[in-house]
Amino acid sequence: MASPPKEQGELRYRVPAGQAESKLVIKNSLFIGTVGRAPTVEAARAFIAQLKERYSDANHNAWAFKITGGPQGAIGFSDDGEPGGTAGRPMLTVLEGSGLWQVVAVVTRYFGGIKLGTGGLVRAYSAAVRQALKELPTTELVLHRLARLTLDYSLYNRLRNLLPQYRVKIDRETFTDKATLDLAIPYERAEQLASLLRELSNGSILLNELWYGQRYDTED
């Protein structure tokens, strides 16, 4: 299967499927790490605001997020009052190493009276995120191409039974004198389905002429 055009991005990637939390006590300071999913920068900022409100009495609520990958990926981080480079950036480094997209982390610190030093802070904030990630459920999103097919009913009945083998999702079916199907097809299976349609229709249905969009979705 050929690689997708650059504008289509990755074929598949993992994202959080929920939230997870860690709690670490280091030299009397309590670190609470919370990680979850943020499909957009706006969602990440809302997640951060929610945690800051929940732990409004804490000394620090450092944060980091990674929405997309690559050199132009949407990322962000903040030390929230800790010495520069000791909290947000190390947290982001852990997120980038996780292989996840659409992920946000907040580490809340209740100061225990003993300074940790810059190295100690880096290790503490990194560990809080790393520990929370170990408990985080994830799911894989797969690039799907969208197509609309109009078929005779004789062909529809044959095709309808074969689609599950190709992990194709049926978004909508419309029935008039013919059957029309809106399909979401995993990119990696598009060529196989195109060959099947050519064979079933004696070359009258060319899938490459029927694309109208794309989206990321789970592959059931």
VOBA-1610 file (N, C-alpha, C; in pm, whole numbers, padded with zeros to 5 digits, always signed):
BEGIN
Met+00085-00120+00000Met+00000+00000+00000Met+00088+00124+00000Ala+00064+00214-00090Ala+00144+00336-00099Ala+00116+00426+00021Ser+00214+00510+00053Ser+00195+00607+00161Ser+00092+00710+00118Pro+00018+00766+00214Pro-00082+00867+00180Pro-00016+00998+00139Pro-00086+01083+00064Pro-00032+01215+00036Pro-00001+01289+00165Lys+00092+01384+00159Lys+00136+01454+00281Lys+00021+01518+00355Glu-00077+01571+00281Glu-00187+01640+00348Glu-00276+01544+00427Gln-00261+01414+00403Gln-00342+01318+00475Gln-00279+01275+00607Gly-00150+01302+00627Gly-00087+01273+00754Gly-00063+01125+00775Glu-00057+01085+00901Glu-00028+00947+00937Glu-00147+00856+00904Leu-00117+00730+00878Leu-00223+00632+00854Leu-00295+00594+00982Arg-00221+00588+01093Arg-00281+00549+01220Arg-00197+00604+01333Tyr-00261+00633+01446Tyr-00190+00678+01565Tyr-00276+00649+01687Arg-00211+00650+01804Arg-00281+00619+01929Arg-00314+00747+02004Val-00429+00744+02072Val-00475+00857+02152Val-00528+00802+02285Pro-00537+00887+02387Pro-00597+00842+02513Pro-00742+00802+02493Ala-00785+00702+02567Ala-00926+00659+02564Ala-00993+00688+02699Gly-00933+00775+02778Gly-00987+00808+02909Gly-00887+00896+02982Gln-00890+00892+03115Gln-00797+00969+03196Gln-00728+00876+03295Ala-00614+00921+03346Ala-00542+00846+03448Ala-00470+00944+03539Glu-00441+00898+03660Glu-00380+00985+03761Glu-00269+00910+03834Ser-00168+00984+03874Ser-00061+00929+03957Ser-00040+01021+04076Lys+00012+00965+04186Lys+00046+01044+04304Lys+00182+01000+04355Leu+00270+01097+04366Leu+00405+01071+04415Leu+00436+01168+04528Val+00501+01120+04632Val+00549+01205+04740Val+00701+01201+04736Ile+00761+01318+04715Ile+00906+01328+04703Ile+00953+01439+04797Lys+01027+01400+04900Lys+01076+01496+05000Lys+00964+01586+05051Asn+00856+01521+05089Asn+00738+01587+05149Asn+00652+01664+05050Ser+00694+01680+04925Ser+00608+01744+04825Ser+00521+01638+04758Leu+00393+01670+04743Leu+00300+01581+04675Leu+00287+01624+04530Phe+00310+01530+04439Phe+00294+01554+04295Phe+00178+01468+04245Ile+00078+01532+04185Ile-00037+01462+04128Ile-00034+01480+03978Gly-00015+01371+03907Gly-00013+01377+03761Gly-00146+01332+03703Thr-00202+01412+03614Thr-00330+01379+03550Thr-00312+01389+03399Val-00345+01284+03328Val-00333+01283+03182Val-00466+01246+03121Gly-00494+01298+03002Gly-00619+01268+02933Gly-00610+01307+02787Arg-00723+01301+02720Arg-00727+01329+02576Arg-00769+01472+02548Ala-00707+01532+02447Ala-00743+01666+02402Ala-00732+01667+02249Pro-00843+01655+02177Pro-00838+01653+02030Pro-00790+01785+01969Thr-00803+01896+02044Thr-00765+02028+01993Thr-00690+02104+02101Val-00625+02212+02059Val-00557+02299+02156Val-00660+02357+02253Glu-00777+02392+02203Glu-00882+02448+02290Glu-00924+02346+02396Ala-00936+02219+02355Ala-00972+02114+02451Ala-00862+02095+02555Ala-00736+02107+02512Ala-00625+02095+02607Ala-00630+02208+02710Arg-00656+02328+02664Arg-00660+02442+02757Arg-00779+02429+02854Ala-00890+02374+02806Ala-01004+02351+02894Ala-00971+02246+02999Phe-00900+02141+02960Phe-00858+02037+03052Phe-00767+02097+03160Ile-00672+02179+03118Ile-00580+02243+03211Ile-00655+02333+03308Ala-00749+02412+03255Ala-00827+02502+03341Ala-00908+02424+03444Gln-00961+02311+03405Gln-01039+02228+03497Gln-00952+02177+03611Leu-00831+02133+03579Leu-00740+02083+03683Leu-00691+02196+03773Lys-00667+02313+03716Lys-00626+02426+03797Lys-00735+02467+03895Glu-00859+02456+03851Glu-00971+02486+03941Glu-00984+02380+04049Arg-00967+02253+04011Arg-00978+02144+04108Arg-00872+02157+04216Tyr-00751+02195+04174Tyr-00640+02206+04269Tyr-00596+02351+04283Ser-00693+02436+04307Ser-00665+02580+04313Ser-00579+02618+04433Asp-00572+02532+04534Asp-00490+02560+04652Asp-00348+02508+04639Ala-00314+02448+04526Ala-00180+02393+04507Ala-00080+02505+04479Asn+00048+02474+04499Asn+00152+02572+04471Asn+00177+02587+04321His+00167+02477+04247His+00192+02480+04104His+00102+02380+04032Asn+00059+02417+03912Asn-00010+02326+03821Asn+00059+02337+03685Ala+00172+02271+03672Ala+00246+02272+03546Ala+00173+02185+03445Trp+00193+02214+03316Trp+00118+02138+03215Trp+00196+02127+03085Ala+00149+02033+03004Ala+00203+02015+02869Ala+00099+01942+02785Phe+00102+01965+02655Phe+00014+01891+02566Phe+00081+01869+02432Lys+00038+01762+02366Lys+00082+01730+02230Lys-00042+01687+02153Ile-00085+01768+02060Ile-00207+01739+01984Ile-00175+01659+01859Thr-00075+01704+01783Thr-00035+01634+01661Thr+00116+01613+01663Gly+00164+01526+01573Gly+00306+01497+01567Gly+00375+01577+01458Gly+00503+01547+01438Gly+00578+01611+01332Gly+00639+01744+01374Pro+00727+01800+01290Pro+00795+01925+01323Pro+00701+02044+01337Gln+00585+02038+01275Gln+00487+02146+01285Gln+00372+02108+01378Gly+00394+02010+01464Gly+00289+01962+01552Gly+00244+02068+01652Ala+00118+02058+01693Ala+00061+02150+01792Ala+00100+02101+01931Ile+00187+02178+01999Ile+00232+02143+02133Ile+00226+02266+02221Gly+00236+02247+02351Gly+00242+02358+02445Gly+00287+02308+02581Phe+00341+02398+02663Phe+00383+02360+02797Phe+00402+02484+02883Ser+00398+02466+03015Ser+00418+02575+03110Ser+00474+02520+03239Asp+00569+02595+03298Asp+00625+02559+03429Asp+00537+02607+03544Asp+00444+02697+03517Asp+00353+02752+03617Asp+00425+02793+03745Gly+00530+02872+03728Gly+00599+02929+03844Gly+00719+02851+03893Glu+00737+02729+03849Glu+00859+02656+03883Glu+00976+02715+03803Pro+01100+02692+03846Pro+01215+02743+03769Pro+01208+02700+03622Gly+01246+02790+03533Gly+01232+02765+03391Gly+01296+02635+03345Gly+01220+02555+03270Gly+01270+02432+03214Gly+01267+02312+03306Thr+01209+02327+03426Thr+01211+02215+03522Thr+01080+02138+03528Ala+00974+02185+03462Ala+00843+02119+03476Ala+00777+02095+03341Gly+00732+02201+03275Gly+00656+02185+03152Gly+00732+02117+03040Arg+00854+02160+03016Arg+00933+02100+02907Arg+00964+01953+02935Pro+01008+01914+03056Pro+01027+01771+03082Pro+00898+01690+03067Met+00785+01748+03106Met+00657+01679+03088Met+00629+01656+02940Leu+00654+01759+02858Leu+00631+01746+02715Leu+00722+01638+02655Thr+00845+01632+02702Thr+00938+01530+02653Thr+00883+01390+02678Val+00823+01369+02795Val+00764+01239+02825Val+00646+01211+02732Leu+00562+01312+02710Leu+00448+01293+02619Leu+00495+01260+02479Glu+00599+01329+02432Glu+00649+01304+02297Glu+00707+01163+02286Gly+00764+01114+02393Gly+00819+00979+02392Gly+00716+00870+02406Ser+00592+00907+02441Ser+00487+00808+02462Ser+00430+00753+02331Gly+00450+00827+02221Gly+00391+00788+02093Gly+00246+00827+02078Leu+00189+00894+02176Leu+00048+00934+02172Leu+00033+01070+02106Trp-00083+01089+02043Trp-00128+01221+01997Trp-00251+01258+02079Gln-00289+01386+02070Gln-00410+01435+02137Gln-00405+01406+02287Val-00290+01431+02349Val-00271+01399+02489Val-00231+01525+02566Val-00284+01541+02686Val-00254+01657+02771Val-00224+01606+02911Ala-00132+01674+02979Ala-00093+01635+03114Ala-00084+01758+03203Val-00130+01744+03325Val-00115+01847+03429Val-00052+01779+03550Val+00054+01839+03603Val+00113+01790+03726Val+00097+01898+03833Thr+00026+01861+03936Thr-00004+01950+04048Thr+00098+01925+04159Arg+00153+02033+04213Arg+00250+02018+04322Arg+00205+02092+04447Tyr+00202+02019+04556Tyr+00185+02078+04689Tyr+00322+02076+04755Phe+00380+02195+04772Phe+00518+02206+04822Phe+00528+02156+04965Gly+00630+02074+04990Gly+00647+02013+05121Gly+00751+02077+05208Gly+00808+02190+05164Gly+00902+02261+05249Gly+01048+02232+05221Ile+01076+02133+05135Ile+01214+02098+05103Ile+01236+02120+04953Lys+01332+02202+04919Lys+01361+02228+04778Lys+01426+02106+04714Leu+01388+02080+04589Leu+01438+01961+04520Leu+01554+01992+04426Gly+01577+02118+04397Gly+01679+02154+04299Gly+01627+02130+04158Thr+01697+02186+04060Thr+01647+02176+03923Thr+01641+02032+03875Gly+01744+01955+03903Gly+01743+01815+03859Gly+01634+01735+03927Gly+01612+01761+04055Gly+01507+01690+04128Gly+01370+01724+04076Leu+01349+01851+04038Leu+01219+01891+03983Leu+01194+01825+03848Val+01295+01824+03764Val+01281+01759+03633Val+01242+01613+03650Arg+01309+01545+03740Arg+01280+01403+03762Arg+01140+01384+03820Ala+01099+01471+03912Ala+00969+01456+03976Ala+00855+01480+03879Tyr+00863+01587+03802Tyr+00754+01616+03707Tyr+00749+01511+03596Ser+00865+01468+03551Ser+00868+01362+03449Ser+00808+01234+03502Ala+00845+01198+03625Ala+00797+01072+03684Ala+00646+01074+03703Ala+00591+01189+03741Ala+00447+01198+03763Ala+00370+01172+03634Val+00419+01227+03523Val+00354+01204+03394Val+00375+01059+03349Arg+00497+01011+03362Arg+00528+00875+03318Arg+00443+00772+03393Gln+00426+00793+03523Gln+00348+00699+03602Gln+00200+00703+03562Ala+00147+00822+03537Ala+00007+00833+03495Ala-00014+00767+03358Leu+00083+00782+03268Leu+00070+00722+03135Leu+00064+00569+03143Lys+00129+00512+03242Lys+00125+00366+03257Lys-00016+00316+03284Glu-00099+00401+03344Glu-00236+00362+03378Glu-00339+00409+03276Leu-00292+00481+03175Leu-00384+00546+03080Leu-00433+00448+02974Pro-00566+00430+02960Pro-00616+00349+02848Pro-00600+00426+02718Thr-00571+00355+02611Thr-00552+00419+02480Thr-00630+00343+02373Thr-00648+00410+02261Thr-00711+00347+02145Thr-00639+00396+02020Glu-00654+00323+01911Glu-00588+00360+01787Glu-00687+00422+01690Leu-00651+00536+01633Leu-00731+00599+01528Leu-00666+00570+01394Val-00749+00537+01297Val-00704+00496+01165Val-00761+00591+01060Leu-00679+00629+00964Leu-00726+00715+00857Leu-00822+00639+00767His-00944+00693+00753His-01045+00636+00665His-01071+00732+00549Arg-01089+00677+00431Arg-01132+00756+00316Arg-01283+00735+00298Leu-01351+00841+00258Leu-01496+00840+00247Leu-01538+00832+00101Ala-01632+00743+00074Ala-01680+00725-00064Ala-01831+00705-00063Arg-01895+00745-00172Arg-02039+00725-00189Arg-02063+00642-00315Leu-02125+00526-00296Leu-02150+00433-00407Leu-02299+00423-00435Thr-02335+00419-00561Thr-02473+00392-00601Thr-02475+00263-00680Leu-02555+00166-00634Leu-02549+00030-00687Leu-02686-00023-00723Asp-02688-00113-00817Asp-02807-00194-00838Asp-02824-00288-00718Tyr-02948-00327-00692Tyr-02972-00409-00572Tyr-02907-00546-00581Ser-02892-00598-00700Ser-02826-00727-00713Ser-02681-00719-00666Leu-02614-00609-00697Leu-02476-00588-00654Leu-02471-00548-00506Tyr-02568-00468-00464Tyr-02572-00426-00324Tyr-02577-00548-00231Asn-02661-00641-00259Asn-02675-00758-00171Asn-02546-00838-00161Arg-02474-00848-00271Arg-02348-00922-00269Arg-02241-00844-00193Leu-02234-00712-00217Leu-02131-00630-00155Leu-02154-00615-00005Arg-02281-00601+00033Arg-02313-00574+00175Arg-02257-00682+00266Asn-02256-00805+00222Asn-02206-00915+00304Asn-02054-00921+00308Leu-01987-00855+00213Leu-01841-00861+00207Leu-01772-00745+00279Leu-01843-00636+00299Leu-01780-00516+00357Leu-01715-00539+00493Pro-01775-00617+00584Pro-01709-00637+00714Pro-01569-00695+00704Gln-01542-00772+00600Gln-01408-00831+00584Gln-01301-00724+00561Tyr-01344-00606+00514Tyr-01250-00498+00484Tyr-01255-00388+00591Arg-01322-00417+00702Arg-01334-00321+00814Arg-01400-00189+00769Val-01489-00198+00674Val-01556-00079+00620Val-01674-00042+00709Lys-01686+00086+00738Lys-01800+00137+00814Lys-01905+00191+00716Ile-02029+00160+00741Ile-02139+00214+00660Ile-02199+00331+00737Asp-02176+00452+00687Asp-02228+00571+00754Asp-02376+00592+00727Arg-02417+00560+00604Arg-02558+00583+00569Arg-02594+00498+00449Glu-02719+00453+00446Glu-02772+00381+00331Glu-02902+00449+00288Thr-02915+00472+00158Thr-03035+00533+00102Thr-03088+00442-00008Phe-03219+00419-00004Phe-03278+00324-00099Phe-03384+00393-00183Thr-03362+00395-00313Thr-03462+00444-00410Thr-03474+00334-00516Asp-03460+00371-00642Asp-03456+00266-00744Asp-03324+00191-00739Lys-03225+00252-00674Lys-03097+00188-00649Lys-03059+00211-00503Ala-02953+00144-00460Ala-02902+00160-00323Ala-02780+00252-00326Thr-02777+00348-00234Thr-02662+00438-00221Thr-02601+00418-00082Leu-02471+00396-00078Leu-02400+00372+00047Leu-02293+00478+00066Asp-02291+00539+00185Asp-02180+00625+00226Asp-02088+00540+00312Leu-01965+00523+00267Leu-01872+00431+00330Leu-01750+00504+00386Ala-01699+00454+00497Ala-01570+00497+00552Ala-01478+00375+00545Ile-01372+00388+00465Ile-01287+00274+00431Ile-01147+00298+00486Pro-01094+00207+00568Pro-00956+00224+00615Pro-00862+00243+00497Tyr-00777+00344+00504Tyr-00691+00377+00391Tyr-00611+00256+00344Glu-00564+00177+00441Glu-00480+00063+00407Glu-00557-00047+00334Arg-00689-00041+00335Arg-00770-00144+00267Arg-00839-00091+00142Ala-00813+00034+00108Ala-00884+00097-00004Ala-00853+00029-00136Glu-00729-00007-00159Glu-00695-00070-00287Glu-00759-00208-00300Gln-00765-00282-00188Gln-00830-00413-00191Gln-00978-00399-00224Leu-01043-00301-00161Leu-01185-00282-00188Leu-01208-00234-00331Ala-01119-00149-00381Ala-01131-00102-00519Ala-01125-00220-00616Ser-01036-00314-00589Ser-01025-00432-00676Ser-01151-00516-00669Leu-01205-00530-00549Leu-01328-00608-00532Leu-01443-00545-00610Leu-01457-00412-00600Leu-01566-00344-00669Leu-01552-00355-00821Arg-01430-00344-00871Arg-01409-00360-01015Arg-01452-00500-01060Glu-01416-00598-00978Glu-01449-00736-01014Glu-01599-00760-01009Leu-01663-00715-00902Leu-01807-00740-00886Leu-01889-00667-00991Ser-01843-00547-01030Ser-01922-00464-01123Ser-01874-00474-01267Asn-01783-00567-01294Asn-01726-00581-01429Asn-01664-00450-01477Gly-01599-00380-01384Gly-01527-00259-01419Gly-01609-00132-01425Ser-01737-00138-01389Ser-01820-00018-01399Ser-01809+00073-01276Ile-01761+00021-01163Ile-01746+00102-01042Ile-01598+00118-01013Leu-01550+00242-01024Leu-01410+00275-00999Leu-01403+00358-00871Leu-01356+00295-00765Leu-01359+00360-00634Leu-01279+00490-00632Asn-01170+00496-00708Asn-01088+00617-00707Asn-01161+00740-00758Glu-01275+00721-00824Glu-01352+00835-00874Glu-01463+00876-00777Leu-01473+00806-00664Leu-01588+00826-00575Leu-01550+00883-00438Trp-01422+00915-00417Trp-01382+00971-00287Trp-01438+01112-00270Tyr-01480+01143-00146Tyr-01523+01282-00121Tyr-01470+01338+00011Gly-01387+01264+00082Gly-01332+01317+00206Gly-01255+01210+00281Gln-01218+01244+00404Gln-01145+01151+00489Gln-01168+01188+00635Arg-01142+01095+00724Arg-01149+01122+00868Arg-01071+01013+00941Tyr-01035+01045+01065Tyr-00977+00944+01152Tyr-01087+00884+01238Asp-01082+00752+01252Asp-01184+00682+01329Asp-01123+00552+01381Thr-01187+00492+01478Thr-01142+00362+01524Thr-01169+00258+01416Glu-01091+00152+01419Glu-01108+00043+01323Glu-01172-00072+01397Asp-01303-00086+01386Asp-01376-00190+01459Asp-01348-00327+01399
//
